[in-house]
């Protein structure tokens, strides 16, 4: 009952009460100025703590001078004193703003075909290849009826570009690839408008080059060897989309492909060509052929060079029964386009050499081929 009426606890004796009253009197003698100053410092420290805690983690490539380590994790901020000391350091001549150091160049060897695989990886790669083919056919039973449903309408309204069918093919490819590897595209902002006729040119290492290129948000037609059209379901989709088949050893087929390609470029369609003509077995870029560049000049089209990385690591050229896992996946690097006007001013040989040099610049040093005169 004594506790209910507000009586002091037995533990709080007279000595404790005297000490408490003495402390209160000391605080009161310090005056309001001291109390206000303490409150301001507390508020300032609280604000600094909140700012540090809410700073985001550093993006890839953040200069090291702006990174800090807190409990083993990196971030942007950290110790206010350390950050101030770095800010007061003299900047090297020619370095502007906050760019005190450049990020190191990325190691592209991770996209190369390894000299040796782990034991048992071959069997696992075969199982993945079989799974990929089964998944390809399963999705074909879903997407091919959709393509057949819109085919009469597309053929009548959009006979050369057939963009709706290309859209279904790209969706098919994205769903197909998703469980097996990732595709990264760099330089998407360099792509010309979708209604512009373009000749896309890239290096060729693997069958996966085709599946990776179909991740680009553009409609285009492959110039592919005729045997690809014989793959079940895939061949039907390629014929419906009006991709161009080529018989390599048939001169008449080569002339017909050239004429059809120029006609498509004149009608506003785009082409995707691998000027090496075949897949590289070891990832080293082969010599280019002039056909793609002659088509671009005749069709008055823009040329967009691209570098494709990592596809040979997943499925080496000529070994389609393997589908190795790869943590980096594949990457498409889109380089600066060469305008149609500049294409017309250059000879086929000069244009081919310039495009090859640009594509080589995105490859690892060991994959750039022998030096040319």
SULSULSUL-V744520 format. One record per helix or strand of 3 or more residues. SS is the DSSP state (@ for helix, = for strand). FROM is the first residue (numbers start at 1). TO is the last residue. Records with the same first field share a line. If there is no record, write none. Layout:
# SULSULSUL-V744520
SS = FROM-TO  FROM-TO
This chain:
# SULSULSUL-V744520
@ = 14-54  64-66  80-88  108-111  121-157  163-178  188-190  208-213  226-230  234-241  251-266  291-298  311-314  340-345  348-361  365-367
= = 67-70  73-76  183-186  198-202  221-225  244-246  271-273  302-309  330-334
